[in-house]
Amino acid sequence: MAFLKSDTWLDLVKHLVVIVGVSLLLLFLFFFVYLPVTTNHGETIPVPKITGMQLADLEDYLGDRDLAYFVDDSSYSASTRPGTVLTQEPKPGEKVKDGRKIYISVAMKNPPVIKMPKLTDGSVKNAQMILNSYDLVVGKITLVPDLRQNAVLKQEVGGKEIKPGDPITKGTKVDLTVGDGLGNQEFPVPNVVGMPADEATTLLAGQGLQIGETFYQQPEEGQPEGTIVKQRPEATGGATIRSGQLVDLWVAGQEPLKPVK
């Protein structure tokens, strides 16, 4: 009986050793053989450059490299062929595992429709900035006689006026009509020779004219100081002038001293 009992314990220990050994072997195979094979552990591939490629070519191109793609954004560019890949993430050259998705944005086929911004009553420079920010194109700029210099008077598309808020597609050319600062009303040149300088200045300003240069000269005999002795353009021969233009003046006497600041 004692011999049998000893054999039984020995068999039990042998079985335990076998079980532990098999368990360790299975763990080793699972972590160091099965998992690396199924997850490609430690194996990475560089991301190729796909910006500039066409969307239709991506599936085969990335499939051959065990990669995939996902379109998560799109935008419109008049100078870019529709379906062109614009951006990608991850960037080219980054290391990723097989099967990784590359997130891309592509160029739209049709431009989006937006609301036309208000350009009138602002400066032409401001209008150009607004058009660029809205992805609209600055078209023809036409100067017309108007006292509002560089002010946008009209906004048009294809020869027809477009109002703020009207639908317009991105990439559309918008033509601008801009004031030249002169005005379109012509009238005879006013004669201010012989008038006191302050009255002459008031008269010219009242007719929408601007004072150009003022020259002072020694009065001749019979010329009161402070009076206009000459003007340019002269009010002779039926000469005409438009609002906003300059009139140069010659005044008899010495130039007034400027106040010391």
C-alpha positions, 0 to 999 in steps of 0.5 A: 500500500505504501508503494502504491501511495508513492506512485500516485503522488509521483504520477500527480506531480508528473501530470502537474508538470505536464499541464504547466509545461503545456500551459506555458507553451500555449502562452508562448505561442499565443503572445509570440507567434499568433499575435504578431502574425495576426496584428503584424506586430512591429511591421509598419509601412510608409504613407505614400503621397496621394495629394494631387491624385484622382479619387478614382485611382486611389482604391487600387493604388492604396489597395496594393499597399494594404491601405485604405482611404476615407473622404472627410472633407471637400472644397471647391477650387476653380483652378483644380480638377474635380476629384483631386486629392487636396490634403491627406492625414497622415502625411506622406512618409509617416509610418503606419500599420497595414490597413490604416485609413488615410483621411483625405479632402477632395476638390468638388465638381460643382462650386458651392452657392453662397450669398452675394456680399455687399460691396457698394458704398465701400472702397474698391480696395475693401471690395477686392478683399471681400471678394477674395475672402468669399472665393469670388473673382475680381472682374472688370473695374470701370471708372465713371465720373463721380465725386465719390473717389474709389467708391464702389457704385455698382456690382455686376455679374455678366453685365447685370447688377447683382444685389447683396444676398442674391445667390452666387457660385464661388469662383464667379467674376464680379465686375465693379463700377467705381467713382473717379472722384471728378463727377460728370457735371461740366459747367463754365469755369467760374471767374474769381479774379479780383475777388478776395481770396477767402470769398474766391475759396468759398465760391469754388468750394460751393461749386464742388471744385478743389483749391489746388496750389496757391501762389503769392506775388508782389501786388502790382499798382492798383491791386489790393492785397489779398485779392486773386490776380490770376487763376488756372484754368482761366475763365475765358473762351468758354472753358468748362470744368467738372466737379472735383477738379483743381483750380490754382490761384495767384494771390496779391501780397505776402503769404500769411505766416503759419501759426507756431504750434 
